[in-house]
Amino acid sequence: MTRRTLLTLACSVLMLSACGFQLRGQQDYAFKRLYIAGGSAAAGARLTRLVQGGSDTVVVSSVANADARLQITEDRGVSTLTLNSLGVVEEYAINFSMAYTLVGKDGTVLIPPSVIALNRAMTYSDQYSQAKATEADILFADMESDAIDQLTRRLSLVRSLHPAPDQQVPGVAPRAPLPPPPL
């Protein structure tokens, strides 16, 4: 390698480390067998893949065999964001929320009811209504994927199946309505 190539490689490594880049690595969940209830099939499949691929925890199909039960509820919505001078919709706000709770085998609440809420803005035109419907589906899938990623990080906060009162994971809920997303 030339001196210039080595210098470029060293600078790239320094820039990546300075920006906070870090691989996800291996998770160490307090539970070793997880049962997932609710949510869409795609969310369940992605969550299963992330949990089993990034830890020694397995997702089981029976609640009787599980150390913990994760209950998921998803909600999707579309609302008008802006109108033009004729009262025709120009933009929609695409909203996605995932409510979840994690309960231990003995009924101990490991993560109290919590919500992950996401939104996106989408321009709209009657001329391209079919394409915009497909775009909305893609945005929902993207938000669901983001929510699952956040959920896996949240599950890693549970340190014990029998936490002391001062070690419990607090619930998370949006405090105020989400602001309109930037365009």
C-alpha positions in Angstrom: 0.0 0.0 0.0 1.1 3.5 -0.7 1.5 6.1 2.0 -1.5 8.0 0.7 -3.7 5.0 0.9 -2.7 4.3 4.5 -3.3 7.9 5.4 -6.8 7.8 3.8 -7.6 4.6 5.7 -6.4 6.0 9.0 -8.5 9.2 8.5 -11.6 7.1 7.7 -11.2 5.0 10.8 -10.7 8.1 13.0 -13.8 9.8 11.4 -16.0 6.7 12.0 -14.9 6.4 15.6 -15.4 10.1 16.2 -19.0 10.1 15.0 -20.0 7.4 17.5 -20.4 4.6 15.0 -20.6 1.3 16.7 -21.8 -2.2 15.6 -24.9 -3.5 17.5 -23.0 -6.4 18.9 -24.4 -9.1 21.1 -27.3 -8.4 23.4 -27.5 -10.0 26.8 -31.2 -10.3 27.7 -32.3 -11.3 31.3 -34.7 -13.8 29.8 -33.6 -16.7 27.7 -37.0 -17.7 26.2 -39.4 -15.0 24.9 -43.0 -15.3 23.8 -44.3 -12.6 21.5 -48.0 -11.9 21.4 -49.7 -9.5 19.1 -48.3 -7.2 16.4 -48.2 -7.9 12.7 -46.6 -11.0 11.2 -43.8 -8.8 9.7 -43.1 -7.2 13.0 -43.0 -10.6 14.8 -40.7 -12.1 12.1 -38.3 -9.1 12.3 -38.3 -9.1 16.1 -37.7 -12.8 16.2 -34.8 -12.5 13.7 -33.2 -9.6 15.7 -33.6 -11.3 19.1 -32.4 -14.7 18.1 -29.7 -13.4 15.8 -28.2 -11.0 18.3 -28.4 -12.9 21.5 -28.6 -16.4 23.1 -32.4 -15.8 23.7 -34.9 -17.9 21.7 -38.4 -16.9 20.7 -40.8 -19.7 21.7 -44.3 -20.5 20.3 -45.9 -21.3 23.7 -46.3 -19.0 26.6 -45.9 -21.9 29.0 -42.3 -22.4 27.8 -41.3 -18.7 28.1 -39.4 -16.8 30.7 -41.1 -13.6 29.6 -44.1 -12.6 27.5 -44.0 -9.5 25.2 -47.4 -8.1 24.3 -47.4 -5.8 21.3 -50.2 -3.7 19.8 -49.7 -1.6 16.7 -51.7 1.4 15.4 -51.5 3.1 12.1 -53.1 6.3 11.0 -53.1 8.9 8.3 -54.1 12.5 8.9 -54.2 15.6 6.7 -51.1 17.8 7.2 -51.6 20.6 4.7 -54.2 21.8 2.2 -53.8 24.1 -0.8 -55.8 27.2 -1.4 -58.6 25.1 -3.0 -58.9 22.8 0.0 -57.2 19.9 -1.7 -54.8 17.8 0.4 -51.2 18.4 -0.5 -49.5 16.5 2.4 -50.5 13.7 4.7 -49.0 12.9 8.1 -48.4 9.1 8.3 -48.5 8.0 12.0 -47.4 4.7 13.5 -47.4 3.7 17.2 -46.4 0.5 18.9 -47.6 -0.1 22.5 -45.8 -2.9 24.4 -45.4 -4.4 27.8 -43.0 -7.2 29.0 -44.2 -9.5 31.8 -42.2 -12.3 33.5 -43.4 -15.9 33.8 -44.6 -15.2 37.3 -46.5 -12.1 36.4 -43.8 -9.6 37.3 -44.0 -6.5 35.1 -40.6 -6.1 33.7 -41.4 -3.2 31.3 -44.7 -1.4 32.2 -47.0 -0.4 29.3 -45.0 1.8 27.0 -45.4 3.4 23.5 -43.1 4.0 20.6 -44.7 6.7 18.3 -43.3 7.7 14.9 -44.5 9.9 12.1 -43.6 10.8 8.5 -44.8 13.4 6.1 -45.9 12.4 2.6 -46.8 14.8 -0.3 -49.9 13.8 -2.2 -51.3 14.2 -5.7 -54.5 12.7 -7.1 -52.6 12.3 -10.3 -50.4 9.6 -8.6 -52.8 8.1 -6.1 -51.8 4.5 -6.7 -48.1 5.4 -6.3 -48.8 7.4 -3.2 -50.7 4.4 -1.7 -47.6 2.3 -2.3 -45.4 5.0 -0.8 -47.6 5.1 2.3 -47.2 1.3 2.7 -43.4 1.6 2.4 -43.4 4.4 5.0 -45.4 2.2 7.4 -43.0 -0.7 6.9 -40.1 1.6 7.5 -41.6 3.0 10.7 -42.4 -0.5 11.9 -38.8 -1.5 11.3 -37.6 1.5 13.2 -40.0 0.7 16.1 -38.8 -2.9 16.3 -35.1 -1.6 16.4 -36.0 0.7 19.3 -37.9 -2.1 21.0 -34.9 -4.5 20.9 -32.8 -1.8 22.6 -35.5 -1.3 25.2 -35.6 -5.0 25.9 -31.9 -5.0 26.7 -32.5 -2.6 29.6 -34.2 -5.4 31.6 -31.4 -6.7 33.9 -33.3 -9.2 36.0 -36.5 -11.3 35.9 -37.1 -10.2 39.6 -35.9 -6.6 39.7 -35.7 -4.6 43.0 -38.0 -1.6 43.1 -35.1 0.8 42.4 -34.0 -1.3 39.4 -37.3 -1.4 37.5 -37.3 -0.2 33.9 -39.6 2.8 33.7 -42.4 3.0 31.1 -42.1 5.3 28.2 -45.0 7.3 26.6 -45.1 10.3 24.3 -45.7 13.3 26.5 -47.2 15.6 23.8 -48.5 15.1 20.3 -45.7 14.7 17.8 -44.8 17.8 15.9 -45.4 17.8 12.1 -42.4 16.1 10.4 -40.1 18.2 8.3 -40.3 18.0 4.6 
